[in-house]
Amino acid sequence: MSARTVASGDEAAAILDAVRNDDAPAFAAIAERYRRQLRVHCYRMLGSVSDAEDLVQETFLRAWRARAGFEGRSLFRTWLYRIATNACLNALERAPRRVMPQDVAAPVTAETDASQARSEPPWAPELPWLQPYPDDLLEPAAPSETEPDAVVVSRETIQLAFLLALQHLAPKQRAILILREVLGWSAKETAALLETSVQSVNAALQRARATMRGRMPSTHGDTAAVTTLTATERELLRRFMDAWEQKDAQALTALLCDDVRWAMPPSPLWFDGRAAIIRLFELFPFARLGDIRMVAVGANRQPAAACYVRPHGQSEYRLTGLVVLRIEGDEIAEVTSFAPPLVSAFQLPPTV
């Protein structure tokens, strides 16, 4: 018998003991071990860190209320995932899907008027924007000896491109793809959770895969088993940060591939192509900003940095946003600049 089997058996016994004795603190302490896993699961379902946190709390509350239903026939973790998935599906019945600027606006290209960006682009805070996820909230890349059941999140299943593609699936398709492809549940287990047939699960999974293939970058999948940045990504991030701090538009745009995309949520604004971004910096040169300081940050297991600006005549650098990069080969293929309201989960200091 493996140590993991013994641990699972001990945990089930502890949960059953807590249920029999109505021991809420003991029950909550065991459930808390799965907070990180469940929060990532809810984030994939909802595309929002704040909503995911709320749904984890709701999951724990529902689990305690339904504690008599846990008889130890399945892993406690599996039971919690069932509750969390159903809570997310209920939430999605009344919530619109999360979006990025590419979903709601036409691009600015070299052929269109880049000046429409303006120095202060319009915001649309009322839209349900996809939020980035702090790496600090993920499980460590290698599970510890004290947490052997920790689920290590591969980069492919947490990167923004994957999350955005998920948002284009119907809620049940989304749940099926996550349970089957990400968590490794069987078709039978998934069908039981969703109270449907194995045949329906398999058919929905095929449709979900087709949608994902149509919306994912063609190179996506190279990071399936990777959990950390590559040396190339770290170097490109360093050069990107240096170019910002030195206010060197030429150096910055030289890092971009020809068909790069640059989005700026919560502004319904995005640029398609390096030529459009070069034109943007010609219209709004770095010199207008003041001094810039970049700080490397972990976000969605992608290269990312927080940007701070000290306007001319002021003494403090103020947070202006979080920039997340997607790298293809040795070039930057996508830049997403999130404004401060969308990155509160990172707990970045407002000034430095």
C-alpha positions in Angstrom: 0.0 0.0 0.0 1.4 3.4 -1.0 1.9 6.3 1.4 -0.6 8.3 -0.6 -3.3 5.6 -0.2 -2.6 5.5 3.6 -2.8 9.3 3.7 -6.1 9.3 1.8 -7.5 6.7 4.1 -6.4 8.6 7.2 -7.9 11.8 5.8 -11.3 10.1 5.1 -11.3 8.7 8.6 -10.6 12.2 10.0 -13.4 13.7 8.0 -15.8 11.0 9.0 -14.8 11.6 12.6 -15.4 15.4 12.2 -18.8 14.7 10.7 -19.8 12.4 13.5 -18.7 14.8 16.2 -20.0 18.0 14.4 -16.4 19.3 14.6 -16.5 22.3 12.3 -12.9 23.4 13.0 -11.5 20.0 12.2 -13.6 19.7 9.0 -12.5 23.1 7.9 -8.8 22.4 8.6 -8.8 19.4 6.3 -10.8 21.3 3.6 -8.4 24.2 3.7 -5.6 21.9 2.4 -7.4 22.1 -1.0 -8.0 25.8 -1.2 -5.3 26.4 -3.8 -6.4 23.6 -6.0 -10.1 24.5 -5.8 -9.3 28.2 -6.4 -7.5 27.4 -9.7 -10.4 25.1 -10.7 -12.9 27.9 -10.1 -10.7 30.4 -11.8 -10.6 28.2 -14.9 -14.4 27.9 -14.8 -15.1 31.6 -14.2 -12.0 33.6 -15.5 -12.0 35.8 -12.4 -9.7 35.5 -9.4 -12.2 37.4 -7.1 -15.1 35.2 -8.1 -13.0 32.1 -7.7 -12.2 33.0 -4.2 -15.9 33.6 -3.4 -16.8 30.2 -4.9 -14.2 28.4 -2.9 -15.7 29.9 0.3 -19.1 28.8 -1.0 -17.8 25.3 -1.7 -16.5 25.0 1.9 -19.9 26.2 3.2 -21.8 23.8 1.0 -19.5 20.9 2.0 -20.1 21.5 5.7 -23.9 21.7 5.2 -23.8 18.5 3.1 -21.3 16.7 5.4 -23.6 13.9 6.1 -23.4 13.0 2.4 -19.7 12.2 2.6 -19.4 8.5 3.4 -15.8 8.0 2.6 -16.5 6.0 -0.6 -14.6 8.6 -2.7 -11.6 10.8 -2.0 -12.5 13.9 0.0 -10.8 16.0 -2.6 -13.0 14.5 -5.4 -16.1 15.2 -3.3 -15.0 18.9 -2.9 -14.4 19.2 -6.7 -17.9 18.0 -7.3 -19.3 20.6 -5.0 -17.1 23.4 -6.5 -17.9 22.5 -10.1 -21.7 22.6 -9.4 -21.3 25.9 -7.6 -19.4 27.3 -10.6 -22.1 26.0 -13.0 -24.8 27.7 -10.9 -22.8 31.0 -10.9 -22.3 30.8 -14.7 -26.1 30.6 -15.2 -26.3 34.3 -14.1 -22.9 35.6 -15.2 -21.7 36.5 -18.7 -18.5 35.0 -20.0 -15.3 36.9 -19.4 -13.9 38.8 -22.3 -10.7 40.5 -23.6 -10.6 43.5 -25.9 -10.3 41.2 -29.0 -13.8 40.0 -28.1 -15.5 43.4 -28.1 -13.6 45.7 -30.4 -12.1 45.9 -33.9 -8.3 46.1 -33.9 -6.1 49.1 -34.5 -3.8 48.2 -37.4 -1.2 50.0 -39.5 -4.0 50.8 -42.0 -6.3 52.4 -39.4 -5.9 55.5 -37.3 -3.8 54.6 -34.3 -4.6 58.0 -32.8 -7.9 56.6 -31.7 -6.0 55.1 -28.8 -5.4 58.6 -27.3 -3.1 59.3 -24.4 -6.0 58.4 -22.0 -7.9 55.5 -23.8 -11.6 55.1 -22.8 -12.3 52.4 -20.2 -15.2 50.0 -20.0 -15.2 48.8 -16.4 -18.7 47.5 -16.7 -17.6 44.7 -19.0 -16.7 41.3 -17.4 -13.0 41.3 -18.2 -10.8 38.2 -17.9 -8.4 38.6 -14.9 -4.8 37.5 -14.6 -3.9 34.9 -11.9 -1.0 35.4 -9.4 1.6 32.7 -9.5 1.9 33.0 -5.7 -1.6 31.5 -5.4 -0.6 28.4 -7.4 0.9 25.2 -5.9 4.7 25.2 -5.8 6.3 23.7 -8.9 7.2 20.6 -6.9 4.9 19.2 -4.2 6.4 19.2 -0.8 6.7 16.0 1.4 4.0 17.3 3.6 1.6 17.9 0.6 2.2 15.0 -1.7 -1.3 15.3 -3.2 -0.7 18.9 -4.4 -1.7 19.4 -8.0 1.0 21.0 -10.0 -0.5 23.4 -12.6 1.1 23.1 -16.0 1.6 26.4 -17.8 -0.6 25.3 -20.7 -3.7 25.1 -18.5 -3.3 28.4 -16.7 -2.0 30.7 -19.4 -4.2 33.5 -20.6 -4.7 32.1 -24.1 -6.1 28.9 -22.6 -8.3 30.8 -20.2 -9.7 33.0 -22.9 -10.4 30.0 -25.1 -12.3 28.3 -22.2 -14.6 31.3 -22.0 -15.9 30.5 -25.5 -17.2 27.2 -24.3 -20.7 26.7 -22.9 -20.6 26.2 -19.1 -21.1 22.4 -19.2 -18.6 22.0 -22.1 -16.2 24.0 -20.1 -16.6 21.8 -17.0 -16.3 18.6 -19.1 -13.1 19.8 -20.8 -11.5 20.9 -17.5 -12.5 17.7 -15.6 -11.4 15.4 -18.4 -8.4 17.1 -19.9 -7.0 19.1 -17.0 -7.9 17.0 -13.9 -7.9 13.6 -15.6 -11.3 12.5 -14.5 -12.8 9.5 -16.4 -15.9 10.0 -18.6 -17.9 7.9 -16.1 -16.9 10.1 -13.2 -17.6 13.3 -15.2 -21.0 12.0 -16.3 -21.9 11.1 -12.7 -21.0 14.6 -11.5 -23.0 16.3 -14.2 -25.9 13.8 -14.0 -25.6 12.9 -17.7 -24.5 10.0 -19.8 -21.0 8.9 -20.8 -22.0 9.3 -24.4 -23.0 12.9 -23.8 -19.8 13.7 -22.0 -17.7 12.2 -24.8 -19.6 14.1 -27.5 -19.4 17.4 -25.5 -15.6 16.9 -25.1 -15.1 16.5 -28.8 -17.0 19.7 -29.5 -15.0 21.5 -26.8 -11.7 20.3 -28.2 -12.7 21.6 -31.6 -13.5 25.0 -30.2 -10.3 25.2 -28.2 -8.2 24.2 -31.3 -9.8 27.0 -33.3 -9.1 29.7 -30.6 -5.7 28.7 -29.3 -2.4 29.9 -30.7 -0.9 27.3 -33.1 2.2 26.9 -31.0 0.3 26.4 -27.8 0.9 23.0 -26.3 4.7 23.2 -26.2 4.4 24.2 -22.5 2.1 21.3 -21.5 4.6 19.8 -19.0 6.4 23.0 -18.1 5.9 24.9 -14.9 8.6 27.6 -15.1 9.9 30.2 -17.5 12.5 29.3 -20.0 15.9 31.0 -20.2 14.7 32.7 -23.5 11.5 34.0 -21.8 13.4 35.4 -18.8 15.8 37.2 -21.2 13.0 38.6 -23.3 11.3 39.8 -20.2 14.5 41.5 -18.9 15.0 43.2 -22.3 11.3 44.3 -22.4 11.6 45.8 -18.9 14.8 47.5 -19.7 13.3 49.0 -22.9 10.4 50.4 -20.8 12.6 51.9 -18.1 14.9 53.4 -20.7 11.9 54.7 -22.7 13.4 53.1 -25.8 10.5 52.5 -28.2 12.8 51.2 -30.9 14.3 48.6 -28.6 10.9 47.6 -27.3 9.3 47.1 -30.7 12.3 45.2 -32.0 11.3 42.5 -29.5 7.9 42.0 -31.1 7.0 39.7 -33.9 5.4 41.1 -37.0 1.9 39.9 -36.1 2.0 40.7 -32.4 -1.2 41.6 -30.6 -1.3 44.2 -27.7 -4.4 44.5 -25.6 -5.2 46.9 -22.8 -8.1 45.8 -20.6 -10.3 47.3 -19.3 -10.1 49.6 -22.3 -11.8 47.9 -25.3 -8.6 48.6 -27.3 -6.1 46.3 -29.0 -3.4 46.7 -31.6 -2.8 44.1 -34.3 0.7 44.1 -35.8 4.1 45.6 -34.9 3.6 48.4 -37.4 0.5 49.6 -35.5 2.4 49.6 -32.2 5.3 51.5 -33.8 2.8 54.1 -35.0 1.4 54.3 -31.4 4.7 55.2 -29.9 5.3 57.8 -32.6 2.0 59.5 -31.7 2.5 59.1 -27.9 6.3 59.0 -27.2 7.6 57.6 -23.9 8.9 61.1 -22.9 5.4 62.1 -22.0 5.2 59.5 -19.3 7.9 60.6 -16.9 10.2 58.0 -15.2 9.3 54.3 -15.4 10.1 51.4 -13.1 9.3 47.8 -13.9 9.1 45.0 -11.4 9.0 41.3 -12.4 5.8 39.5 -11.3 4.6 36.0 -11.6 1.3 35.8 -13.5 -0.3 32.8 -15.2 3.1 31.2 -15.3 4.0 33.7 -18.1 6.6 36.4 -18.3 5.1 39.4 -16.5 6.0 42.7 -14.9 4.2 45.5 -12.9 4.7 48.9 -14.3 5.2 52.0 -12.1 5.3 55.6 -13.5 6.6 58.7 -11.7 5.0 61.7 -13.6 7.1 64.7 -14.2 7.4 66.9 -11.1 6.2 64.1 -8.7 8.2 62.2 -6.1 6.4 58.7 -6.2 6.2 56.0 -8.7 2.5 54.9 -9.0 1.2 51.6 -10.2 -0.2 51.9 -13.7 -0.7 48.2 -14.5 0.5 44.7 -15.0 2.0 43.5 -18.4 1.8 39.8 -19.3 3.7 38.5 -22.3 3.3 35.5 -24.5 6.5 34.3 -26.2 6.8 32.4 -29.5 10.3 31.3 -30.4 12.5 34.3 -29.5 9.9 37.0 -30.0 7.0 38.5 -28.1 3.8 37.4 -29.8 1.3 38.9 -27.4 1.2 41.7 -24.8 -1.7 42.2 -22.4 -1.5 45.3 -20.3 -4.0 45.0 -17.4 -4.9 48.2 -15.5 -4.8 48.2 -11.7 -8.5 47.4 -11.0 -8.0 44.0 -12.7 -4.9 43.0 -10.7 -6.0 43.6 -7.1 -5.4 39.9 -6.4 -1.6 40.5 -6.8 -1.6 42.8 -3.8 0.9 45.1 -5.6 1.9 48.2 -3.6 0.2 51.3 -5.2 3.4 53.3 -4.9 7.1 52.5 -4.8 
